[in-house]
Amino acid sequence: DVLITNHPKYGGSHLPDITLLMPVYEHDTGGRLLGYVINRAHHAELGGKRPGSMPPDARNLAEEGVVFPPMLFAEGGKVRWAEIEALLKSGPWPSRSPSENLADLNAAFASLRKGAAMLRELAARHGVETVNLYMTALQNTATEALQSALRPWRGNAFNAEEFLDDGHKIAVHVQTGAEKVCIDFSGSSATHPFNLNANIAIVHSVVIYVLRLLCQREIPLNEGLMRGVEIILPGGSFLHPDFDDDAEKCPAVVGGNTEVSQRITDTLLKALAPLTKTACSQGTMNNLLFGNEHFGYYETIGGGAGAGNGFHGRSAVHQHMTNTRITDPEDLELRYPVRLLRFALRKNSGGNGKWKGGDGIVRELEFLEEVELTILSQHRKEQPYGLSGGSPG
């Protein structure tokens, strides 16, 4: 059986990110549970008030697109295609590209089957006990690496505040003890009236990302990094709003995933500046969407990375909670009614100091037919901060 959901109440990030989850047993017919395989992929069009399914003016989840509550995508290996297609075409704001969604979901399902086959092969070759032993060892390695990085800072407290462009506050207090780290977001602003609401999954993703940055070596992403980490996240804030199963009563979230995640990262890194010694990066995913009733297109635009003690920031790159490549110009102009006029560095935009921040990007587009364009971004009013006397970007 395979479960599907994109609902933020149940661990989803935002609606375009659809998650498929499947248990893996020792044999096709059953046996011991080996683990789970999960696919989470972004769908460029999933309905909503605006093409691209990331409307900046959404006030509830229903306005952002098609909602999949936790439900069966497949049962006994057979996909419920009719039910999935009906859901994609239902509601006040159905998908504009249901056939593309179905094809992408089929590819996601194929990835689960491939992952399950590889895990079974690994267990058959080395034995279930050995596989479990190494999974545990990976987690232990992550725990030890983090504890080693934090050991010189035991007993210290770190605080920071950052603000969205509309004044919503992110507050964090980090307390390092002998055996654990407490990260407290008390004091952050209340639920956002529009789409800049995060959730527990997003906050935990940011925390585990920042903790990996503190480690002195590459650590595979795993739960071991969160051992001994306590996260305090008061309900009712825009980092942990009260979600409802009724999409029309549920806070909108798309900007919480793309923008608030970046600003939480900025705030945590600001608090931990004595450890990281790195200034703020552009702090936004710079989401650009355009389309009409026939198509939807989505891209994220990179910018400058923050400088640090001993190095300049890199220019025209993505940072932190985003890593997508932008579409090749030739492919963009071939597939969509748009012409790319300029794609260049925004010189001297990164902030001055002994170590300069990276420069941002200028991107100019000309549209060959009428489209609706959406920009979802931050740091248009609140500048990315500098450190140790360096100027903001």
BELTA-V133484 format. One record per residue. PHI is phi in whole degrees, -180 to 180 (* if undefined). PSI is psi in whole degrees, 0 to 359 (NA if undefined). Layout:
# BELTA-V133484
phi->PHI psi->PSI
phi->PHI psi->PSI
This chain:
# BELTA-V133484
phi->* psi->150
phi->-130 psi->131
phi->-97 psi->151
phi->-134 psi->142
phi->-165 psi->155
phi->-136 psi->13
phi->-78 psi->128
phi->-65 psi->339
phi->-67 psi->334
phi->-114 psi->34
phi->96 psi->356
phi->-69 psi->159
phi->-97 psi->301
phi->-151 psi->167
phi->-60 psi->320
phi->-62 psi->339
phi->-88 psi->100
phi->-97 psi->132
phi->-109 psi->131
phi->-113 psi->137
phi->-134 psi->132
phi->-139 psi->131
phi->-73 psi->151
phi->-121 psi->121
phi->-104 psi->165
phi->-59 psi->325
phi->-131 psi->161
phi->-58 psi->330
phi->-92 psi->358
phi->135 psi->218
phi->95 psi->198
phi->-70 psi->147
phi->-76 psi->121
phi->-88 psi->329
phi->157 psi->203
phi->-133 psi->148
phi->-114 psi->139
phi->-135 psi->138
phi->-124 psi->123
phi->-124 psi->119
phi->-135 psi->148
phi->-85 psi->132
phi->-106 psi->122
phi->-65 psi->339
phi->-143 psi->122
phi->-143 psi->34
phi->85 psi->198
phi->99 psi->174
phi->-66 psi->335
phi->-128 psi->146
phi->-56 psi->137
phi->97 psi->352
phi->63 psi->31
phi->-136 psi->58
phi->-70 psi->124
phi->-71 psi->344
phi->-101 psi->11
phi->-66 psi->137
phi->-111 psi->351
phi->-151 psi->170
phi->-66 psi->325
phi->-61 psi->326
phi->-74 psi->349
phi->-92 psi->349
phi->139 psi->201
phi->-78 psi->129
phi->-106 psi->125
phi->-102 psi->105
phi->-67 psi->165
phi->-57 psi->118
phi->-154 psi->168
phi->-78 psi->122
phi->-85 psi->322
phi->-142 psi->146
phi->-131 psi->123
phi->62 psi->30
phi->84 psi->356
phi->-104 psi->120
phi->-76 psi->141
phi->-88 psi->67
phi->-61 psi->319
phi->-63 psi->318
phi->-68 psi->319
phi->-66 psi->316
phi->-64 psi->319
phi->-62 psi->321
phi->-68 psi->321
phi->-63 psi->331
phi->-99 psi->7
phi->-104 psi->174
phi->83 psi->173
phi->-69 psi->337
phi->-133 psi->72
phi->-71 psi->169
phi->-65 psi->143
phi->-86 psi->348
phi->-137 psi->61
phi->-63 psi->325
phi->-65 psi->322
phi->-67 psi->320
phi->-59 psi->315
phi->-64 psi->320
phi->-64 psi->318
phi->-66 psi->321
phi->-67 psi->325
phi->-64 psi->320
phi->-65 psi->321
phi->-63 psi->318
phi->-63 psi->321
phi->-62 psi->322
phi->-65 psi->325
phi->-65 psi->316
phi->-63 psi->320
phi->-65 psi->315
phi->-62 psi->319
phi->-64 psi->318
phi->-63 psi->320
phi->-68 psi->321
phi->-67 psi->319
phi->-63 psi->319
phi->-63 psi->319
phi->-63 psi->316
phi->-66 psi->322
phi->-68 psi->325
phi->-76 psi->318
phi->-111 psi->346
phi->97 psi->143
phi->-62 psi->319
phi->-63 psi->319
phi->-67 psi->318
phi->-61 psi->315
phi->-63 psi->323
phi->-60 psi->315
phi->-74 psi->328
phi->-61 psi->316
phi->-65 psi->321
phi->-64 psi->321
phi->-61 psi->318
phi->-66 psi->318
phi->-63 psi->321
phi->-62 psi->318
phi->-64 psi->317
phi->-60 psi->314
phi->-66 psi->322
phi->-65 psi->318
phi->-68 psi->316
phi->-60 psi->322
phi->-65 psi->319
phi->-67 psi->326
phi->-89 psi->347
phi->-55 psi->317
phi->-68 psi->346
phi->-109 psi->12
phi->-59 psi->137
phi->87 psi->2
phi->-97 psi->155
phi->-122 psi->143
phi->-132 psi->138
phi->-134 psi->151
phi->-162 psi->156
phi->-134 psi->144
phi->-139 psi->159
phi->-129 psi->141
phi->-70 psi->169
phi->-62 psi->335
phi->-94 psi->6
phi->98 psi->352
phi->-62 psi->133
phi->-102 psi->138
phi->-109 psi->119
phi->-117 psi->139
phi->-142 psi->140
phi->-128 psi->122
phi->-112 psi->124
phi->-121 psi->122
phi->-101 psi->123
phi->-109 psi->190
phi->-67 psi->323
phi->-123 psi->349
phi->-147 psi->167
phi->-120 psi->131
phi->-110 psi->124
phi->-116 psi->111
phi->-115 psi->120
phi->-101 psi->18
phi->-60 psi->143
phi->97 psi->354
phi->-73 psi->156
phi->-67 psi->164
phi->-73 psi->174
phi->-48 psi->135
phi->-80 psi->140
phi->-72 psi->340
phi->-111 psi->222
phi->-101 psi->13
phi->-92 psi->54
phi->-115 psi->129
phi->-95 psi->194
phi->-154 psi->180
phi->-58 psi->317
phi->-62 psi->319
phi->-67 psi->314
phi->-61 psi->316
phi->-64 psi->323
phi->-63 psi->318
phi->-64 psi->315
phi->-60 psi->313
phi->-68 psi->328
phi->-65 psi->311
phi->-65 psi->321
phi->-63 psi->324
phi->-64 psi->326
phi->-63 psi->330
phi->-74 psi->337
phi->-70 psi->146
phi->-84 psi->359
phi->-147 psi->167
phi->-66 psi->127
phi->-122 psi->124
phi->-59 psi->141
phi->-64 psi->120
phi->-163 psi->169
phi->-67 psi->344
phi->-59 psi->333
phi->-67 psi->339
phi->-97 psi->0
phi->-66 psi->133
phi->76 psi->11
phi->-110 psi->121
phi->-107 psi->128
phi->-113 psi->123
phi->-104 psi->119
phi->-137 psi->89
phi->-60 psi->137
phi->-68 psi->154
phi->89 psi->353
phi->-86 psi->169
phi->-77 psi->356
phi->-91 psi->344
phi->-153 psi->65
phi->-73 psi->168
phi->-85 psi->110
phi->-91 psi->147
phi->-119 psi->148
phi->-68 psi->335
phi->-79 psi->114
phi->-60 psi->329
phi->-75 psi->345
phi->-105 psi->4
phi->-99 psi->134
phi->-58 psi->145
phi->-73 psi->150
phi->-136 psi->353
phi->-61 psi->321
phi->-73 psi->337
phi->-65 psi->322
phi->-72 psi->312
phi->-85 psi->321
phi->-102 psi->311
phi->-65 psi->326
phi->-58 psi->319
phi->-66 psi->321
phi->-74 psi->329
phi->-64 psi->318
phi->-59 psi->312
phi->-56 psi->317
phi->-68 psi->316
phi->-64 psi->317
phi->-68 psi->328
phi->-65 psi->315
phi->-62 psi->321
phi->-94 psi->20
phi->-55 psi->325
phi->-60 psi->335
phi->-92 psi->317
phi->-89 psi->327
phi->54 psi->42
phi->-131 psi->132
phi->-76 psi->173
phi->-68 psi->140
phi->-88 psi->191
phi->-62 psi->335
phi->67 psi->30
phi->-157 psi->154
phi->-88 psi->350
phi->49 psi->63
phi->-76 psi->125
phi->-121 psi->126
phi->-132 psi->141
phi->-148 psi->160
phi->166 psi->185
phi->-148 psi->203
phi->-70 psi->350
phi->-102 psi->337
phi->-159 psi->165
phi->-140 psi->140
phi->-132 psi->144
phi->-141 psi->136
phi->-145 psi->158
phi->-117 psi->141
phi->-112 psi->125
phi->-70 psi->182
phi->-163 psi->205
phi->-88 psi->141
phi->-92 psi->150
phi->-69 psi->147
phi->-80 psi->167
phi->-139 psi->180
phi->-69 psi->99
phi->109 psi->2
phi->-154 psi->149
phi->-81 psi->154
phi->-76 psi->148
phi->-78 psi->149
phi->-98 psi->150
phi->54 psi->51
phi->-135 psi->159
phi->-84 psi->153
phi->-136 psi->155
phi->61 psi->253
phi->-90 psi->20
phi->-146 psi->150
phi->-153 psi->20
phi->-79 psi->145
phi->-82 psi->147
phi->-86 psi->153
phi->-64 psi->139
phi->-59 psi->139
phi->-55 psi->318
phi->-64 psi->318
phi->-69 psi->320
phi->-59 psi->312
phi->-74 psi->334
phi->-74 psi->320
phi->-94 psi->340
phi->-130 psi->156
phi->-80 psi->67
phi->-148 psi->150
phi->-125 psi->129
phi->-86 psi->112
phi->-89 psi->325
phi->-154 psi->138
phi->-148 psi->98
phi->-150 psi->170
phi->-73 psi->142
phi->-91 psi->96
phi->-61 psi->139
phi->59 psi->34
phi->-100 psi->357
phi->-89 psi->358
phi->91 psi->139
phi->-96 psi->158
phi->166 psi->180
phi->-57 psi->321
phi->-117 psi->116
phi->-86 psi->145
phi->-72 psi->155
phi->-68 psi->154
phi->-84 psi->153
phi->-87 psi->198
phi->-126 psi->143
phi->-105 psi->128
phi->-136 psi->116
phi->-115 psi->128
phi->-121 psi->143
phi->-117 psi->127
phi->-97 psi->138
phi->-97 psi->355
phi->-150 psi->169
phi->-69 psi->130
phi->-136 psi->164
phi->-105 psi->128
phi->-116 psi->138
phi->-129 psi->136
phi->-122 psi->126
phi->-120 psi->112
phi->-154 psi->176
phi->-142 psi->182
phi->61 psi->35
phi->-92 psi->335
phi->-115 psi->310
phi->-82 psi->116
phi->-78 psi->148
phi->-61 psi->129
phi->-76 psi->149
phi->-97 psi->173
phi->-130 psi->153
phi->54 psi->40
phi->93 psi->353
phi->-71 psi->148
phi->-81 psi->158
phi->-71 psi->163
phi->-86 psi->NA
